[in-house]
Amino acid sequence: MTIKVFGHKSPDTDSTGSPILWAWYLNEVKGQPAEAFLLGEPNTEAAFVLNRWDLPKPQIIADVTAEDTCVIVDTNNIAELPASINDANVVQIIDHHMLQGGLVTKKPIDITIRPLACTATIMMDLIGDDAAKMPAWAKGAALSCILSDTLEFRSPTTTDHDKAVAEKLAADLGIDMAEYAAELFEAKSDVSAFSDAELLRMDSKEYALDGTKFRVSVLETTAPKIVLDRKASLMATMDTVAAEDGVDQVLLFVVDILNEEATLLVPNALTKTVAEKSFGATVDGDAVVLPGIMSRKKQIIPNLKV
């Protein structure tokens, strides 16, 4: 029996690298056959990480079965997981997001949810002294996850522990973190090949609030103008994506990594209300800049109001 390890749909770097890291640990340290999987195509940054560390792209799966034994990482939100997840034998969850509910397991399981910025940080703690056995590619995957999720320590989700773990990994690898982070963010910012619908879904999470269902999309970039130049077509595509995905509204936050702010596109009255009530913003036009807003997990979703 091979354990399937996977993260959330619309996989970013953490949901791509952490399954690979944990599958290595289960195989090589715990002696439990395991394989990393993805629930969709990795984003451009995650694809760069796979190439940079010469990692084969995990197989993409659409669903799981009652015969599957699974470890879930970087999410506990049933909306971000395969439709049949509650039929499978989930044996472990490793995550850093708020507890969502909805998952049902066949027996008591091992759950680790910690208030850190990245799943890979938690995994490094769980791996402990066995980290000495990690090959360079595994350390590279872990470092990539932490730098991505913390936006090179700019995100308010960053803890001193995330930074310390990243610094240790970088030292072990002989990597300049600033230079490597710049490479990551350059890859993340290259979205020219993606359609508007793909951009709206690329890094997104479904979230329901007072009977209104949102797809909360975030595009983190060092070149926000590339995305904002497509503002009109992105807003025109929001209704189509919302209808296809069964939500009421897509919210798109374009996060400017270097200037540490987000621009929220405002296509209609509902989004205008969200911007004003959630962030105290004054909306004048079809976009509003939100200074200091960097994190969906800590600053966007917890503050959403309609």
VOPAFI-539225 format. One record per residue (C-alpha): residue number from 0; x, y, z. Coordinates in nm, 3 decimals, decimal comma. Example, Ala and Ser with C-alpha at 12.3 -4.5 7.8 and 13.67 -1.06 7.14 Angstrom:
BEGIN
+-----+---------+---------+---------+
| num |       x |       y |       z |
+-----+---------+---------+---------+
|   0 |   1,230 |  -0,450 |   0,780 |
|   1 |   1,367 |  -0,106 |   0,714 |
+-----+---------+---------+---------+
//
This chain:
BEGIN
+-----+---------+---------+---------+
| num |       x |       y |       z |
+-----+---------+---------+---------+
|   0 |   0,000 |   0,000 |   0,000 |
|   1 |   0,146 |   0,334 |  -0,108 |
|   2 |   0,037 |   0,642 |   0,086 |
|   3 |  -0,079 |   0,930 |  -0,132 |
|   4 |   0,051 |   1,265 |  -0,010 |
|   5 |  -0,105 |   1,581 |  -0,154 |
|   6 |  -0,193 |   1,941 |  -0,080 |
|   7 |  -0,473 |   2,164 |  -0,205 |
|   8 |  -0,618 |   2,232 |  -0,547 |
|   9 |  -0,449 |   2,509 |  -0,749 |
|  10 |  -0,113 |   2,400 |  -0,607 |
|  11 |   0,136 |   2,670 |  -0,518 |
|  12 |   0,496 |   2,607 |  -0,413 |
|  13 |   0,407 |   2,483 |  -0,062 |
|  14 |   0,139 |   2,244 |  -0,192 |
|  15 |   0,386 |   2,115 |  -0,450 |
|  16 |   0,706 |   2,097 |  -0,246 |
|  17 |   0,565 |   1,981 |   0,087 |
|  18 |   0,407 |   1,661 |  -0,050 |
|  19 |   0,741 |   1,578 |  -0,213 |
|  20 |   0,927 |   1,646 |   0,113 |
|  21 |   0,687 |   1,440 |   0,326 |
|  22 |   0,682 |   1,150 |   0,080 |
|  23 |   1,064 |   1,143 |   0,107 |
|  24 |   1,038 |   1,134 |   0,487 |
|  25 |   0,781 |   0,856 |   0,492 |
|  26 |   0,979 |   0,647 |   0,244 |
|  27 |   1,334 |   0,702 |   0,362 |
|  28 |   1,296 |   0,758 |   0,736 |
|  29 |   0,973 |   0,588 |   0,839 |
|  30 |   0,995 |   0,302 |   0,589 |
|  31 |   0,639 |   0,360 |   0,468 |
|  32 |   0,585 |   0,354 |   0,090 |
|  33 |   0,455 |   0,696 |  -0,012 |
|  34 |   0,422 |   0,907 |  -0,324 |
|  35 |   0,356 |   1,278 |  -0,376 |
|  36 |   0,063 |   1,384 |  -0,593 |
|  37 |  -0,087 |   1,712 |  -0,714 |
|  38 |  -0,451 |   1,818 |  -0,746 |
|  39 |  -0,383 |   2,040 |  -1,047 |
|  40 |  -0,110 |   2,201 |  -1,251 |
|  41 |   0,152 |   2,374 |  -1,034 |
|  42 |   0,179 |   2,750 |  -1,070 |
|  43 |   0,476 |   2,908 |  -1,247 |
|  44 |   0,682 |   2,943 |  -0,930 |
|  45 |   0,621 |   2,583 |  -0,825 |
|  46 |   0,712 |   2,467 |  -1,177 |
|  47 |   1,037 |   2,666 |  -1,148 |
|  48 |   1,115 |   2,492 |  -0,818 |
|  49 |   1,064 |   2,149 |  -0,972 |
|  50 |   1,301 |   2,239 |  -1,254 |
|  51 |   1,557 |   2,412 |  -1,028 |
|  52 |   1,595 |   2,108 |  -0,803 |
|  53 |   1,554 |   1,853 |  -1,083 |
|  54 |   1,237 |   1,709 |  -0,931 |
|  55 |   0,990 |   1,511 |  -1,143 |
|  56 |   0,646 |   1,669 |  -1,146 |
|  57 |   0,414 |   1,458 |  -0,928 |
|  58 |   0,124 |   1,291 |  -1,102 |
|  59 |  -0,194 |   1,498 |  -1,109 |
|  60 |  -0,501 |   1,320 |  -0,974 |
|  61 |  -0,865 |   1,426 |  -0,999 |
|  62 |  -1,003 |   1,222 |  -0,710 |
|  63 |  -0,934 |   0,949 |  -0,457 |
|  64 |  -1,114 |   0,626 |  -0,373 |
|  65 |  -1,205 |   0,427 |  -0,064 |
|  66 |  -0,901 |   0,211 |  -0,134 |
|  67 |  -0,658 |   0,503 |  -0,099 |
|  68 |  -0,460 |   0,586 |   0,213 |
|  69 |  -0,386 |   0,958 |   0,219 |
|  70 |  -0,186 |   1,226 |   0,397 |
|  71 |  -0,319 |   1,580 |   0,350 |
|  72 |  -0,075 |   1,872 |   0,371 |
|  73 |  -0,111 |   2,251 |   0,351 |
|  74 |  -0,489 |   2,246 |   0,390 |
|  75 |  -0,770 |   2,100 |   0,595 |
|  76 |  -1,043 |   2,265 |   0,388 |
|  77 |  -1,268 |   2,007 |   0,226 |
|  78 |  -1,350 |   2,251 |  -0,057 |
|  79 |  -0,982 |   2,236 |  -0,163 |
|  80 |  -0,963 |   1,857 |  -0,164 |
|  81 |  -1,083 |   1,574 |  -0,390 |
|  82 |  -1,459 |   1,521 |  -0,397 |
|  83 |  -1,431 |   1,171 |  -0,248 |
|  84 |  -1,183 |   1,257 |   0,027 |
|  85 |  -1,419 |   1,145 |   0,304 |
|  86 |  -1,436 |   0,799 |   0,144 |
|  87 |  -1,058 |   0,759 |   0,157 |
|  88 |  -0,850 |   0,652 |   0,454 |
|  89 |  -0,694 |   0,980 |   0,566 |
|  90 |  -0,425 |   0,902 |   0,823 |
|  91 |  -0,252 |   1,237 |   0,875 |
|  92 |  -0,295 |   1,613 |   0,826 |
|  93 |  -0,007 |   1,862 |   0,841 |
|  94 |  -0,119 |   2,221 |   0,798 |
|  95 |  -0,079 |   2,586 |   0,900 |
|  96 |  -0,427 |   2,719 |   0,820 |
|  97 |  -0,726 |   2,772 |   1,046 |
|  98 |  -0,936 |   2,463 |   1,116 |
|  99 |  -1,221 |   2,452 |   0,862 |
| 100 |  -1,418 |   2,137 |   0,942 |
| 101 |  -1,596 |   1,895 |   0,710 |
| 102 |  -1,335 |   1,620 |   0,694 |
| 103 |  -1,446 |   1,283 |   0,827 |
| 104 |  -1,191 |   1,009 |   0,902 |
| 105 |  -1,233 |   0,638 |   0,955 |
| 106 |  -1,044 |   0,643 |   1,287 |
| 107 |  -0,842 |   0,882 |   1,505 |
| 108 |  -0,555 |   1,028 |   1,305 |
| 109 |  -0,233 |   1,225 |   1,347 |
| 110 |  -0,306 |   1,598 |   1,304 |
| 111 |  -0,045 |   1,873 |   1,326 |
| 112 |  -0,167 |   2,229 |   1,273 |
| 113 |   0,066 |   2,502 |   1,390 |
| 114 |   0,057 |   2,884 |   1,362 |
| 115 |   0,359 |   2,905 |   1,132 |
| 116 |   0,386 |   3,060 |   0,787 |
| 117 |   0,456 |   2,742 |   0,596 |
| 118 |   0,379 |   2,371 |   0,601 |
| 119 |   0,742 |   2,293 |   0,522 |
| 120 |   0,850 |   2,466 |   0,844 |
| 121 |   0,625 |   2,232 |   1,041 |
| 122 |   0,763 |   1,935 |   0,850 |
| 123 |   1,121 |   2,033 |   0,929 |
| 124 |   1,026 |   2,034 |   1,298 |
| 125 |   0,861 |   1,693 |   1,267 |
| 126 |   1,160 |   1,553 |   1,077 |
| 127 |   1,390 |   1,676 |   1,353 |
| 128 |   1,735 |   1,520 |   1,369 |
| 129 |   1,656 |   1,310 |   1,062 |
| 130 |   1,700 |   1,630 |   0,860 |
| 131 |   2,069 |   1,535 |   0,854 |
| 132 |   1,970 |   1,261 |   0,607 |
| 133 |   1,792 |   1,500 |   0,369 |
| 134 |   1,938 |   1,524 |   0,018 |
| 135 |   1,999 |   1,870 |  -0,126 |
| 136 |   1,685 |   1,855 |  -0,339 |
| 137 |   1,467 |   1,796 |  -0,031 |
| 138 |   1,626 |   2,088 |   0,152 |
| 139 |   1,584 |   2,298 |  -0,162 |
| 140 |   1,216 |   2,211 |  -0,180 |
| 141 |   1,166 |   2,302 |   0,187 |
| 142 |   1,353 |   2,631 |   0,151 |
| 143 |   1,152 |   2,719 |  -0,159 |
| 144 |   0,825 |   2,658 |   0,024 |
| 145 |   0,922 |   2,882 |   0,315 |
| 146 |   1,053 |   3,168 |   0,101 |
| 147 |   0,740 |   3,150 |  -0,113 |
| 148 |   0,485 |   3,137 |   0,168 |
| 149 |   0,659 |   3,413 |   0,366 |
| 150 |   0,727 |   3,627 |   0,055 |
| 151 |   1,090 |   3,629 |   0,171 |
| 152 |   0,977 |   3,716 |   0,525 |
| 153 |   0,764 |   4,014 |   0,415 |
| 154 |   0,434 |   3,841 |   0,491 |
| 155 |   0,277 |   3,912 |   0,831 |
| 156 |   0,238 |   3,536 |   0,872 |
| 157 |   0,617 |   3,503 |   0,906 |
| 158 |   0,749 |   3,391 |   1,244 |
| 159 |   1,103 |   3,400 |   1,377 |
| 160 |   1,098 |   3,022 |   1,358 |
| 161 |   1,013 |   3,019 |   0,987 |
| 162 |   1,306 |   3,252 |   0,926 |
| 163 |   1,546 |   3,049 |   1,139 |
| 164 |   1,456 |   2,724 |   0,962 |
| 165 |   1,499 |   2,891 |   0,622 |
| 166 |   1,836 |   3,037 |   0,720 |
| 167 |   1,958 |   2,694 |   0,833 |
| 168 |   1,846 |   2,535 |   0,506 |
| 169 |   2,008 |   2,808 |   0,298 |
| 170 |   2,333 |   2,773 |   0,491 |
| 171 |   2,331 |   2,396 |   0,441 |
| 172 |   2,280 |   2,448 |   0,067 |
| 173 |   2,524 |   2,736 |   0,033 |
| 174 |   2,250 |   2,953 |  -0,118 |
| 175 |   2,206 |   3,330 |  -0,097 |
| 176 |   1,843 |   3,358 |   0,011 |
| 177 |   1,786 |   3,704 |  -0,135 |
| 178 |   1,915 |   3,596 |  -0,477 |
| 179 |   1,715 |   3,275 |  -0,473 |
| 180 |   1,396 |   3,451 |  -0,357 |
| 181 |   1,434 |   3,696 |  -0,645 |
| 182 |   1,446 |   3,399 |  -0,885 |
| 183 |   1,133 |   3,252 |  -0,724 |
| 184 |   0,940 |   3,577 |  -0,748 |
| 185 |   1,047 |   3,634 |  -1,107 |
| 186 |   0,904 |   3,292 |  -1,193 |
| 187 |   0,588 |   3,366 |  -0,993 |
| 188 |   0,543 |   3,694 |  -1,180 |
| 189 |   0,563 |   3,542 |  -1,529 |
| 190 |   0,193 |   3,494 |  -1,599 |
| 191 |   0,186 |   3,604 |  -1,962 |
| 192 |   0,103 |   3,256 |  -2,092 |
| 193 |  -0,212 |   3,219 |  -1,880 |
| 194 |  -0,569 |   3,307 |  -1,976 |
| 195 |  -0,777 |   3,537 |  -1,757 |
| 196 |  -0,974 |   3,241 |  -1,621 |
| 197 |  -0,652 |   3,058 |  -1,537 |
| 198 |  -0,519 |   3,363 |  -1,353 |
| 199 |  -0,838 |   3,394 |  -1,150 |
| 200 |  -0,810 |   3,031 |  -1,042 |
| 201 |  -0,431 |   3,003 |  -1,017 |
| 202 |  -0,395 |   3,076 |  -0,646 |
| 203 |  -0,745 |   3,080 |  -0,510 |
| 204 |  -0,954 |   2,947 |  -0,225 |
| 205 |  -1,329 |   2,913 |  -0,188 |
| 206 |  -1,475 |   3,088 |   0,115 |
| 207 |  -1,837 |   3,128 |   0,227 |
| 208 |  -1,946 |   3,427 |   0,433 |
| 209 |  -2,299 |   3,497 |   0,553 |
| 210 |  -2,449 |   3,297 |   0,268 |
| 211 |  -2,224 |   3,450 |   0,000 |
| 212 |  -1,969 |   3,223 |  -0,167 |
| 213 |  -1,642 |   3,377 |  -0,279 |
| 214 |  -1,344 |   3,258 |  -0,476 |
| 215 |  -1,067 |   3,456 |  -0,311 |
| 216 |  -0,783 |   3,481 |  -0,562 |
| 217 |  -0,436 |   3,617 |  -0,495 |
| 218 |  -0,165 |   3,691 |  -0,750 |
| 219 |   0,167 |   3,765 |  -0,582 |
| 220 |   0,405 |   3,945 |  -0,815 |
| 221 |   0,703 |   4,178 |  -0,839 |
| 222 |   0,551 |   4,318 |  -1,159 |
| 223 |   0,188 |   4,409 |  -1,078 |
| 224 |   0,153 |   4,623 |  -1,390 |
| 225 |   0,160 |   4,309 |  -1,606 |
| 226 |  -0,154 |   4,185 |  -1,431 |
| 227 |  -0,325 |   4,520 |  -1,385 |
| 228 |  -0,287 |   4,600 |  -1,754 |
| 229 |  -0,533 |   4,312 |  -1,802 |
| 230 |  -0,779 |   4,457 |  -1,549 |
| 231 |  -1,070 |   4,502 |  -1,789 |
| 232 |  -1,055 |   4,152 |  -1,933 |
| 233 |  -0,999 |   3,996 |  -1,590 |
| 234 |  -1,311 |   4,168 |  -1,453 |
| 235 |  -1,509 |   4,066 |  -1,760 |
| 236 |  -1,412 |   3,704 |  -1,696 |
| 237 |  -1,508 |   3,702 |  -1,328 |
| 238 |  -1,877 |   3,632 |  -1,388 |
| 239 |  -1,795 |   3,336 |  -1,611 |
| 240 |  -1,554 |   3,186 |  -1,359 |
| 241 |  -1,800 |   3,244 |  -1,074 |
| 242 |  -2,080 |   3,071 |  -1,263 |
| 243 |  -1,862 |   2,776 |  -1,363 |
| 244 |  -1,724 |   2,733 |  -1,011 |
| 245 |  -2,054 |   2,774 |  -0,828 |
| 246 |  -1,960 |   3,089 |  -0,635 |
| 247 |  -2,123 |   3,431 |  -0,616 |
| 248 |  -1,816 |   3,646 |  -0,670 |
| 249 |  -1,447 |   3,624 |  -0,752 |
| 250 |  -1,228 |   3,858 |  -0,548 |
| 251 |  -0,888 |   3,922 |  -0,707 |
| 252 |  -0,608 |   4,070 |  -0,497 |
| 253 |  -0,291 |   4,156 |  -0,689 |
| 254 |  -0,019 |   4,156 |  -0,424 |
| 255 |   0,282 |   4,376 |  -0,497 |
| 256 |   0,558 |   4,186 |  -0,313 |
| 257 |   0,817 |   4,465 |  -0,322 |
| 258 |   0,586 |   4,755 |  -0,229 |
| 259 |   0,398 |   4,542 |   0,024 |
| 260 |   0,045 |   4,629 |  -0,084 |
| 261 |  -0,246 |   4,471 |  -0,267 |
| 262 |  -0,474 |   4,602 |  -0,540 |
| 263 |  -0,829 |   4,470 |  -0,529 |
| 264 |  -1,023 |   4,479 |  -0,854 |
| 265 |  -1,371 |   4,626 |  -0,804 |
| 266 |  -1,606 |   4,521 |  -1,086 |
| 267 |  -1,939 |   4,575 |  -0,906 |
| 268 |  -2,125 |   4,699 |  -0,600 |
| 269 |  -2,074 |   4,377 |  -0,401 |
| 270 |  -1,697 |   4,399 |  -0,431 |
| 271 |  -1,708 |   4,771 |  -0,348 |
| 272 |  -1,899 |   4,687 |  -0,030 |
| 273 |  -1,646 |   4,415 |   0,056 |
| 274 |  -1,357 |   4,658 |   0,010 |
| 275 |  -1,519 |   4,928 |   0,223 |
| 276 |  -1,644 |   4,706 |   0,505 |
| 277 |  -1,348 |   4,469 |   0,518 |
| 278 |  -1,056 |   4,707 |   0,478 |
| 279 |  -1,197 |   5,052 |   0,549 |
| 280 |  -1,111 |   5,149 |   0,194 |
| 281 |  -1,248 |   5,441 |  -0,003 |
| 282 |  -1,333 |   5,308 |  -0,346 |
| 283 |  -1,326 |   5,544 |  -0,641 |
| 284 |  -1,320 |   5,345 |  -0,963 |
| 285 |  -1,268 |   4,982 |  -1,056 |
| 286 |  -0,966 |   4,913 |  -0,835 |
| 287 |  -0,844 |   5,007 |  -0,489 |
| 288 |  -0,497 |   4,986 |  -0,337 |
| 289 |  -0,479 |   4,831 |   0,011 |
| 290 |  -0,149 |   4,928 |   0,178 |
| 291 |   0,016 |   4,657 |   0,386 |
| 292 |  -0,218 |   4,380 |   0,271 |
| 293 |  -0,002 |   4,078 |   0,185 |
| 294 |  -0,160 |   3,765 |   0,332 |
| 295 |  -0,487 |   3,599 |   0,237 |
| 296 |  -0,463 |   3,371 |   0,541 |
| 297 |  -0,398 |   3,640 |   0,802 |
| 298 |  -0,523 |   3,969 |   0,656 |
| 299 |  -0,778 |   3,904 |   0,381 |
| 300 |  -1,005 |   3,612 |   0,469 |
| 301 |  -1,028 |   3,688 |   0,845 |
| 302 |  -1,136 |   4,047 |   0,768 |
| 303 |  -1,390 |   3,981 |   0,492 |
| 304 |  -1,731 |   4,138 |   0,549 |
| 305 |  -2,035 |   4,179 |   0,321 |
+-----+---------+---------+---------+
//
